[in-house]
Amino acid sequence: MENRESHHHTQIDFKNEFLKLRKQKNAILLAHYYQVDEIQEIADYVGDSLGLAQQAALSDAEIIVFAGVHFMAETAKILNPRTKVLIPDLDAGCSLADNCPYDQFSEFVGRYPDHIVISYINCSAAVKSISDVICTSSNAVHIVESFPAEQKIIFAPDKNLGGYVNRMTGRNMVLWDGTCEVHDILQTEAIINLKIQNPDAKLIAHPECKAPILEIADFVGSTTALLNYTIKDSATKYIVATETGILYQMKKYSPGKEFIIVPSDETCSCNDCPYMKLNTMQKLYLCLKNERPEIVMGTDIIEKARKPIERMLEISKKANLIK
């Protein structure tokens, strides 16, 4: 019993300790919308992958702590090769990125010699290094449309997003067969039932969801677009088909509105990305204190992967998608 008491006194306040270290070390914390609420609360910037890539490109901090998944922290490193980039948990991967191993993808690309490669940002640095341009869900349609209609394109790694872009643009891009486990698992049936039970609610969905879900959605868009839609739209009730982390921001901006998250299976387990939720306040504090795990990459891969990301930022600026 005594031990437990004394342990109680020495318990570290991870949040405050992290905030102190952040000041001392001239660090910034970039967090994705799917992070737990307490991490979003103290982040210097919270956003989707396009916004995070842009913030990383603008950063002049000495250390970037990236609360997100591996490919996002890699993107920050590619855009700031001289900055130390830390990630609280190296196992925070991405089912979509894992779905597209470099060797297999490289061989796949070799089969379509006259195609350019547009890769969704949710892929490894190695895959980025053999891509012509990167896109995110918020700019995928614009990026594809920046190429002439006759341009042959391979789109990877998300076939749901690729299929959605094909339907929106009338293209016939060759799709790599990959999906995001969080979005792909959403059941069409569960969504139809929710719509019947809540006739006054609008269904909003991320383009990584399966095609039938996107067909019946009132609005389809990236995480940021979904958030902005709920802020500006006049409805007061939404059925949200994406990761639960975004609800924190939706409720923050529209406290009077109701948000129903689409369950991922019959047991109604909330739709959490298991990788995004690996990051905790304690891991955040320890990673800044010990300055590891650190994202380390070879100069060669950084150089090659940077080009398609910079192309994306350039096209997005021209289309006024980012300032």
Salt bridges, closest charged atoms under 4 A:
GLU17 OE2 - LYS20 NZ 3.05
GLU41 OE1 - LYS15 NZ 3.80
ASP44 OD2 - ARG22 NH1 3.03
GLU74 OE2 - HIS70 ND1 3.69
ASP89 OD2 - LYS283 NZ 2.66
GLU107 OE1 - ARG111 NH2 3.66
ASP114 OD1 - HIS115 ND1 2.93
ASP114 OD2 - LYS152 NZ 3.05
ASP177 OD1 - LYS159 NZ 3.00
ASP200 OD1 - LYS237 NZ 3.50
GLU208 OE1 - HIS183 ND1 3.08
GLU215 OE2 - ARG167 NE 3.64
ASP218 OD2 - LYS195 NZ 3.94
ASP233 OD1 - LYS202 NZ 2.82
GLU243 OE1 - LYS277 NZ 3.19
GLU291 OE2 - LYS25 NZ 2.98
GLU291 OE1 - LYS84 NZ 2.69
ASP300 OD2 - LYS304 NZ 3.34
GLU303 OE2 - ARG306 NH1 3.49
GLU310 OE2 - ARG306 NE 4.00
